[in-house]
Amino acid sequence: MLRQYRDRAGLSGEQLAAMMGAKWTGPKISRIEHAVGAITAPEVAQLLECCGVSDPEIVTVLEELARNAGKSGWWSNYGTSAVPQHVEDLIYAEGEAESIRSYHPNVIPGWLQTAAYAKEITMATAFRIPPEEHPAIVDLRMRRQAVLTQPTGLPRWRFVLHEALLMQRFVSHPMLMPEQLRRLLDVSQLPNVEIQIMPLDAGPHPGAGGTFIVFHFARPWPPIVMTEDRNDMRYFEGDEVAGEYDEAFERVMVAALPVDQSRETIKKHMEGHAH
């Protein structure tokens, strides 16, 4: 976000550093912008002033962020295997967002998983992490689901899941999928959650590019887009990139089944798994 204000002011990192004082350098500015360098609340206020930002709401929010930097979150006891940096970023984003829109073609997202499904998926995908560390990953995922029903500031959630996910089978656990699909139906009844299903016979749509999530926050925070593949999660910040993915998501929703029909589709597959 600081980078965004510097760019708007038309300043290079070196120019901003010169305005900040003798102890500042371009690399120091870069480290702070990439959240790998420390900055105090008074320094935040000075930096924003150099960038021409005088809105007291923005200054106050960023000063508070600087004061809280380095404090441990509730997830800190889980260890780095369960909470690598990209997962910590995700926890922050999901906890602060006003709305979250996501498309999932490969795996039912963690927010909607049962513990049994999470265990099987973790065993299949986290094969480079020692098995004894898998329970912590699953437990963390279950705790994160509290964000769906947190007592204040409920975010609005819109999920689109590919129908193929409803057809997964776990031979050694025949009741796993009926329970998982029941979980989808239960969550879909929450007043702040909508789930749509992308049918098997859907035509081409922007979701063909893979999993993506768009987070929108209260002012002054810019929106964030997260994309995911086998090897990495990537984050992009700003109105322009979020606008592109919001448009993509609108097209995905049009291609997907309506909410009511999606619920019937989930029920159909749940009944099919039960036989």
C-alpha positions in Angstrom: 0.0 0.0 0.0 2.9 2.4 0.7 4.3 1.6 -2.7 0.9 2.7 -4.2 1.1 6.1 -2.5 4.8 6.6 -3.5 3.9 5.8 -7.1 1.0 8.2 -7.1 3.4 10.9 -5.8 5.7 10.2 -8.7 8.6 9.4 -6.5 11.4 6.8 -6.8 12.5 4.9 -3.8 15.7 6.9 -3.8 13.9 10.2 -4.0 11.6 9.3 -1.1 14.5 8.1 1.0 16.3 11.5 0.4 13.1 13.2 1.7 13.0 11.0 4.8 16.5 11.8 6.0 20.1 10.7 6.1 19.5 7.3 7.6 17.2 6.3 4.8 18.1 4.5 1.5 16.2 3.3 -1.6 16.7 -0.4 -0.5 15.3 0.4 2.9 12.2 1.9 1.3 11.9 -1.3 -0.8 12.2 -3.6 2.2 9.4 -1.7 4.0 7.1 -1.8 0.9 7.6 -5.5 0.7 6.9 -6.0 4.4 10.4 -7.3 5.2 11.6 -4.1 6.8 10.5 -2.5 10.1 9.0 1.0 10.3 7.7 2.9 13.3 4.3 4.7 13.6 6.0 8.2 13.5 8.0 7.1 10.4 4.8 6.0 8.7 3.3 9.5 9.3 6.4 11.2 7.9 6.6 8.9 4.9 2.9 9.5 4.0 3.4 13.2 4.4 6.3 13.0 1.9 4.0 11.2 -0.5 1.3 13.9 -0.1 -1.1 11.7 1.9 -2.9 13.8 4.5 -6.2 11.8 5.0 -6.3 11.3 8.8 -8.1 8.0 8.4 -5.4 6.5 6.2 -2.6 7.9 8.4 -4.2 6.5 11.6 -4.8 3.0 10.1 -1.2 2.7 8.8 0.2 4.0 12.1 -1.8 1.3 13.9 -0.6 -1.3 11.5 3.0 -0.3 12.2 2.5 -0.5 16.0 1.0 -4.0 15.6 3.8 -5.3 13.3 5.6 -8.3 14.7 2.9 -9.3 17.1 2.1 -13.0 17.1 -1.3 -14.1 15.8 -3.4 -16.9 17.3 -2.0 -19.2 14.6 1.7 -18.7 15.6 1.8 -21.9 17.7 1.1 -24.1 14.7 4.6 -23.8 13.2 5.9 -22.9 9.8 4.8 -26.2 8.1 1.1 -25.4 8.9 1.5 -21.6 8.5 4.0 -20.7 5.8 4.1 -17.1 4.8 1.4 -17.3 2.1 -1.0 -19.0 4.5 -0.4 -16.3 7.1 -1.1 -13.7 4.4 -4.4 -15.6 3.6 -5.4 -15.6 7.3 -4.9 -11.8 7.5 -6.9 -11.3 4.3 -9.8 -13.5 5.2 -10.1 -12.0 8.7 -10.3 -8.4 7.4 -12.2 -8.7 4.1 -15.6 -7.2 3.6 -16.3 -9.5 0.7 -14.6 -12.6 -0.7 -15.3 -14.1 -4.2 -13.6 -17.3 -5.2 -13.5 -20.0 -7.9 -12.3 -23.5 -7.2 -11.9 -26.1 -10.0 -9.6 -28.6 -8.2 -10.2 -28.9 -4.5 -13.1 -27.8 -2.2 -11.7 -24.8 -0.4 -10.5 -25.1 3.2 -13.3 -22.8 4.5 -15.8 -25.4 3.4 -14.0 -28.7 4.2 -14.9 -31.3 6.8 -12.0 -32.5 8.9 -12.1 -35.9 7.2 -11.9 -34.3 3.7 -9.1 -31.9 4.9 -7.1 -34.9 6.2 -7.3 -36.8 2.9 -6.5 -33.8 0.8 -3.5 -32.9 3.0 -2.1 -36.4 2.8 -2.4 -36.2 -1.0 -1.0 -32.7 -1.6 1.4 -32.1 1.3 3.5 -35.2 0.6 6.7 -33.3 1.2 5.7 -32.4 4.8 6.3 -35.1 7.4 3.0 -37.0 8.1 3.3 -36.2 11.9 2.8 -32.5 11.0 -0.4 -33.1 9.0 -2.8 -32.9 12.0 -1.6 -29.3 12.7 -2.4 -28.3 9.1 -5.9 -29.9 9.4 -6.6 -28.4 12.8 -5.6 -24.9 11.6 -7.9 -25.2 8.6 -10.8 -26.1 10.9 -10.1 -23.2 13.2 -10.0 -20.8 10.2 -13.5 -21.7 9.3 -14.7 -19.6 12.3 -14.3 -16.5 10.0 -17.5 -17.6 8.2 -19.6 -16.9 11.3 -17.4 -14.4 13.3 -19.6 -12.3 15.6 -18.7 -9.0 14.1 -18.0 -7.7 10.6 -19.3 -10.8 8.7 -17.7 -10.8 5.2 -19.9 -11.6 2.2 -18.7 -14.9 0.6 -19.4 -16.1 -2.9 -18.0 -19.5 -3.9 -18.1 -21.2 -7.3 -17.1 -24.8 -7.2 -16.7 -27.1 -10.2 -19.2 -30.0 -10.3 -16.3 -32.5 -10.6 -15.4 -31.8 -7.0 -18.8 -33.2 -5.9 -18.0 -36.5 -7.7 -14.7 -37.2 -5.9 -14.6 -40.6 -4.2 -12.5 -41.9 -1.3 -12.7 -45.7 -1.5 -11.5 -46.3 2.1 -14.0 -43.7 3.5 -17.3 -44.2 1.7 -19.2 -41.8 3.9 -16.6 -39.0 3.6 -18.2 -37.3 0.5 -21.8 -37.5 1.7 -20.7 -35.7 4.9 -18.6 -33.2 2.9 -21.6 -32.4 0.6 -23.8 -32.0 3.7 -21.3 -29.5 4.9 -21.6 -27.5 1.7 -25.4 -27.5 2.0 -25.2 -26.4 5.7 -22.8 -23.5 4.9 -24.8 -22.4 1.9 -27.7 -21.6 4.4 -25.6 -19.0 6.2 -27.0 -15.5 5.4 -23.6 -14.2 4.2 -22.6 -17.2 2.0 -23.7 -18.2 -1.5 -22.4 -21.3 -3.3 -22.7 -21.9 -7.0 -21.8 -25.0 -9.0 -20.0 -24.9 -12.3 -21.7 -27.7 -14.3 -19.7 -30.4 -16.1 -21.2 -29.3 -19.4 -20.4 -25.6 -19.0 -18.9 -23.8 -22.0 -15.6 -21.9 -21.9 -15.2 -19.3 -19.1 -12.5 -17.4 -17.4 -12.2 -19.9 -14.5 -10.4 -22.2 -16.9 -7.3 -20.4 -15.8 -7.5 -22.0 -12.3 -8.2 -21.1 -8.8 -8.5 -17.4 -7.9 -9.9 -15.4 -4.9 -10.7 -11.7 -4.8 -10.7 -9.9 -1.4 -12.3 -6.5 -1.0 -11.6 -4.5 2.2 -13.0 -1.4 3.9 -11.4 1.9 3.0 -8.4 2.7 2.8 -7.2 -0.8 2.0 -6.9 -1.8 -1.6 -8.4 -5.1 -2.9 -6.2 -8.2 -3.2 -6.3 -11.0 -5.7 -4.9 -14.5 -4.9 -4.2 -17.1 -7.5 -3.1 -20.6 -6.7 -1.4 -23.5 -8.5 0.4 -26.7 -7.5 3.6 -24.9 -6.5 2.6 -21.5 -5.2 0.1 -18.9 -4.1 0.5 -15.4 -5.6 -0.9 -12.2 -4.4 -1.7 -9.1 -6.4 -2.8 -5.7 -5.0 -4.8 -2.8 -6.4 -8.0 -1.7 -8.1 -6.8 -2.5 -11.6 -6.0 -6.2 -11.1 -9.0 -6.7 -8.8 -11.2 -5.1 -11.5 -10.0 -7.6 -14.0 -10.6 -10.6 -11.7 -14.0 -9.2 -10.6 -15.0 -9.1 -14.3 -13.8 -12.7 -14.7 -15.7 -13.8 -11.7 -18.9 -12.2 -13.0 -18.5 -14.2 -16.1 -17.9 -17.3 -14.0 -21.1 -16.8 -12.1 -23.1 -16.4 -15.3 -21.7 -19.7 -16.6 -22.4 -21.5 -13.3 -25.7 -22.8 -12.1 -28.0 -20.4 -10.1 -27.8 -20.7 -6.3 -31.0 -22.7 -5.9 -30.2 -25.1 -8.7 -26.7 -25.5 -7.3 -28.1 -26.7 -4.0 -30.2 -29.2 -5.8 -27.1 -30.4 -7.7 -25.2 -30.8 -4.4 -28.2 -32.8 -3.0 -28.2 -35.0 -6.1 -24.6 -35.9 -5.7 -24.9 -36.4 -2.0 -27.7 -38.9 -2.5 -25.7 -40.6 -5.2 -22.7 -41.1 -2.9 -25.0 -42.6 -0.3 -26.0 -45.5 -2.5 
